[in-house]
C-alpha cells in the first residue's frame, strides 16, 4: 500500500521513488521509500536519519547516491516522520528501548532488502548511527560497509554535566516519568527555531527547506526527547561504547565527525574508531552536526571520503 509524501517544488523527489508502508512485528506502520530503477550497478545504500528526521529531508542525498549508481532504501524511524508515533502527544520523541529500533530494522531487512540489488551498504546519521552500530555488531551479514555522519556514539557533555543529567534521568525513570519531556524540553520543532539560533547547520538555504517541509506538513514535526528516550539512549551508548563490544565489529566503518558539533562527543567517535578494527575516522572541517545539510564545501569533504570508502567495496 502506498504511503504519503510531502513534495515541494524546491525539494523534488528523485525520479522513480516508491513510498510504501512496512508493518512492524507489533502492527505499527513504518514509512519507507525505495528507488530501484536506472543504474543500480553498485548495489543498494540503506539510508537512515537521526532523531526528529524524515525521508524528505534526504531527497538531495538520495539524488547524489542515485547518480553514483546506487539503489536506495530509506525508512522513517518509529515515532517520527510519518511513521506511527508512540504517544498521544505526537510531538514527544519517545522510545522505551533501542531494541525496538533493532526489531524495526530487522523487519526492513527481512521484508524489503531481498528485492534490492547487492551489495548492501548503509549510510546513517546521528541516532541512526547508534542503531546501525548495534546492527553491525548483531548482524554483520546485513551490510558490507557502513558510513556514519556525526553518529550518536556519545553525547557532548562535560563530565560534571554528564553525571548530573544521567542522575536526573535515572531518577525520573524510576519515578515513572518516561513519557515526560526531558527537563527543559518542549514541543518546539526545528521549523520554529530561527536559522540564527540553530545548532545544526550553517547552510541557510537547506535549513529553510527543512523548515518549509515541516510547515507544509506539521505531522513531520517532532519536539524534544522524552525521559524514556534519553534513558534508553544512555543504556544503548553505554553498551556500544565498551571496547570489547566495538572489537567484535568487523564491518568496515567510515566515521565522519563534524568539527563544530555541539551534540555528539568527539571523544566517543575517536574511541569507536580506535577499538573497532576496521574503522576510519574523518573530520569534516567547518561543519555543524548536520553534515549532510551543511554548506557545499563541508559536504564535499564528506562525499570525497564516502567515495573513497565505497570504492573499496
HELIX and SHEET records of a PDB file:
HELIX    1   1 UNK A   55  UNK A   58  5                                   4    
HELIX    2   2 UNK A   59  UNK A   67  1                                   9    
HELIX    3   3 UNK A   98  UNK A  111  1                                  14    
HELIX    4   4 UNK A  113  UNK A  115  5                                   3    
HELIX    5   5 UNK A  127  UNK A  138  1                                  12    
HELIX    6   6 UNK A  159  UNK A  174  1                                  16    
HELIX    7   7 UNK A  190  UNK A  192  5                                   3    
HELIX    8   8 UNK A  195  UNK A  197  5                                   3    
HELIX    9   9 UNK A  204  UNK A  216  1                                  13    
HELIX   10  10 UNK A  218  UNK A  220  5                                   3    
HELIX   11  11 UNK A  227  UNK A  240  1                                  14    
HELIX   12  12 UNK A  243  UNK A  247  1                                   5    
HELIX   13  13 UNK A  266  UNK A  275  1                                  10    
HELIX   14  14 UNK A  291  UNK A  293  5                                   3    
HELIX   15  15 UNK A  296  UNK A  311  1                                  16    
SHEET    1   A 8 UNK A  17  UNK A  23  0                                        
SHEET    2   A 8 UNK A  29  UNK A  35 -1                                        
SHEET    3   A 8 UNK A  71  UNK A  75 -1                                        
SHEET    4   A 8 UNK A  44  UNK A  48  1                                        
SHEET    5   A 8 UNK A 120  UNK A 125  1                                        
SHEET    6   A 8 UNK A 145  UNK A 149  1                                        
SHEET    7   A 8 UNK A 252  UNK A 258  1                                        
SHEET    8   A 8 UNK A 279  UNK A 284  1                                        
END                                                                             
